[in-house]
Amino acid sequence: MAPEIVEDDIATPRGRLFGRWIRPPGWREAGPPLVFLHEGLGSITQWAGRGLDVPEVLAERCGRMAFVFDRLGFGRADPLPADRQPDYLYEEGGEGVAQVLDAAGIDRAVLIGHSDGGSIALIAADRHPERVAGVVTEAAHVVVEEVTLAGIREARAAYYAPNSRLRNALLRHHGAKTDLMFRNWADCWLAPEFAGFDMNHRLPGITAPVLAIQGEADEYGSPEQLAMIAAGVSGPCETWLVPQCRHVPHFQQSDAVLERIAAFVSTYA
């Protein structure tokens, strides 16, 4: 039986977001829902690709409701009211995630975050432990590394190149917000005041089980990010450096990655 899928605006104190609820048969009797936090240039629609809708697959495999949403400034959510500030990850992980859970009618969740979304998930698990049953990160950033900055500089050059394939691809997901979204992302990460971003001090407050995943050839981070997560969190933690994989494990090694996530959820959360 196909899952029930509902899409709607959600109102939060920070602005109007857009959400998608995926409800497989029997979800009410299952465990805490899966809540997906997208990457720094992502959206609901970018969780799907290569013939695969990641939230739908994991909702079905785990038998749980999944909720995926466009963060403020992305996809079908409201644009950002002002330029993004260097503390945006702390803002979104601190009060932002809790406000989204409230608006979506979710008390407690397993947070599944990619890249920026992974960092936001870890911050939320520290700030709101009573609302986080587990955390799955893919390519999360604990600190800013030179490889991170080099990858962003390369992306910025590709975005502003004539007839940019990257810009054209993002336009399909973000429409008129695309240029502002990209500028906010690149300029924020490359700003001198962002160079000191370091969330190691937040990790000991994380008591929920964590599965931290990263591609062996991630162009935005080194394996040291996984080591810091494993050394820092206080609860159970599994790490996995995925062979033959770059920054997007759920697409680049989809079969193995989705199987590992589903197993983690069923075991710990």
ChimeraX attribute file (.defattr): number of C-alpha atoms within 10 A of each C-alpha:
attribute: neighborCount
match mode: 1-to-1
recipient: residues
	/A:1	5
	/A:2	10
	/A:3	17
	/A:4	11
	/A:5	14
	/A:6	11
	/A:7	13
	/A:8	12
	/A:9	17
	/A:10	18
	/A:11	17
	/A:12	17
	/A:13	10
	/A:14	15
	/A:15	15
	/A:16	18
	/A:17	23
	/A:18	21
	/A:19	22
	/A:20	19
	/A:21	23
	/A:22	25
	/A:23	22
	/A:24	22
	/A:25	17
	/A:26	11
	/A:27	19
	/A:28	13
	/A:29	9
	/A:30	13
	/A:31	18
	/A:32	23
	/A:33	26
	/A:34	29
	/A:35	26
	/A:36	26
	/A:37	28
	/A:38	25
	/A:39	22
	/A:40	17
	/A:41	20
	/A:42	22
	/A:43	26
	/A:44	23
	/A:45	17
	/A:46	17
	/A:47	20
	/A:48	15
	/A:49	11
	/A:50	8
	/A:51	7
	/A:52	13
	/A:53	16
	/A:54	17
	/A:55	24
	/A:56	24
	/A:57	16
	/A:58	20
	/A:59	23
	/A:60	19
	/A:61	17
	/A:62	22
	/A:63	22
	/A:64	24
	/A:65	28
	/A:66	26
	/A:67	27
	/A:68	24
	/A:69	27
	/A:70	26
	/A:71	29
	/A:72	22
	/A:73	25
	/A:74	27
	/A:75	28
	/A:76	22
	/A:77	22
	/A:78	18
	/A:79	20
	/A:80	17
	/A:81	10
	/A:82	9
	/A:83	13
	/A:84	17
	/A:85	16
	/A:86	21
	/A:87	12
	/A:88	13
	/A:89	21
	/A:90	17
	/A:91	15
	/A:92	22
	/A:93	23
	/A:94	20
	/A:95	16
	/A:96	21
	/A:97	24
	/A:98	21
	/A:99	17
	/A:100	22
	/A:101	17
	/A:102	15
	/A:103	16
	/A:104	20
	/A:105	9
	/A:106	16
	/A:107	13
	/A:108	21
	/A:109	23
	/A:110	26
	/A:111	28
	/A:112	26
	/A:113	24
	/A:114	28
	/A:115	24
	/A:116	21
	/A:117	28
	/A:118	29
	/A:119	26
	/A:120	29
	/A:121	31
	/A:122	34
	/A:123	26
	/A:124	27
	/A:125	29
	/A:126	21
	/A:127	20
	/A:128	18
	/A:129	16
	/A:130	13
	/A:131	20
	/A:132	26
	/A:133	22
	/A:134	28
	/A:135	30
	/A:136	27
	/A:137	28
	/A:138	26
	/A:139	30
	/A:140	27
	/A:141	28
	/A:142	25
	/A:143	19
	/A:144	19
	/A:145	18
	/A:146	13
	/A:147	14
	/A:148	18
	/A:149	19
	/A:150	15
	/A:151	16
	/A:152	19
	/A:153	16
	/A:154	11
	/A:155	16
	/A:156	18
	/A:157	13
	/A:158	15
	/A:159	20
	/A:160	13
	/A:161	12
	/A:162	9
	/A:163	10
	/A:164	12
	/A:165	13
	/A:166	15
	/A:167	19
	/A:168	13
	/A:169	12
	/A:170	21
	/A:171	15
	/A:172	13
	/A:173	19
	/A:174	24
	/A:175	13
	/A:176	12
	/A:177	19
	/A:178	22
	/A:179	16
	/A:180	17
	/A:181	23
	/A:182	21
	/A:183	15
	/A:184	20
	/A:185	19
	/A:186	17
	/A:187	18
	/A:188	19
	/A:189	20
	/A:190	17
	/A:191	12
	/A:192	10
	/A:193	12
	/A:194	16
	/A:195	16
	/A:196	11
	/A:197	16
	/A:198	12
	/A:199	19
	/A:200	14
	/A:201	11
	/A:202	17
	/A:203	21
	/A:204	14
	/A:205	18
	/A:206	25
	/A:207	20
	/A:208	24
	/A:209	24
	/A:210	30
	/A:211	24
	/A:212	25
	/A:213	28
	/A:214	27
	/A:215	25
	/A:216	18
	/A:217	16
	/A:218	21
	/A:219	19
	/A:220	21
	/A:221	28
	/A:222	20
	/A:223	17
	/A:224	13
	/A:225	19
	/A:226	25
	/A:227	13
	/A:228	16
	/A:229	26
	/A:230	19
	/A:231	12
	/A:232	18
	/A:233	22
	/A:234	16
	/A:235	15
	/A:236	14
	/A:237	18
	/A:238	14
	/A:239	17
	/A:240	16
	/A:241	18
	/A:242	18
	/A:243	12
	/A:244	12
	/A:245	19
	/A:246	19
	/A:247	21
	/A:248	19
	/A:249	25
	/A:250	23
	/A:251	20
	/A:252	16
	/A:253	16
	/A:254	16
	/A:255	11
	/A:256	12
	/A:257	18
	/A:258	19
	/A:259	13
	/A:260	14
	/A:261	22
	/A:262	17
	/A:263	14
	/A:264	19
	/A:265	24
	/A:266	12
	/A:267	9
	/A:268	15
	/A:269	19
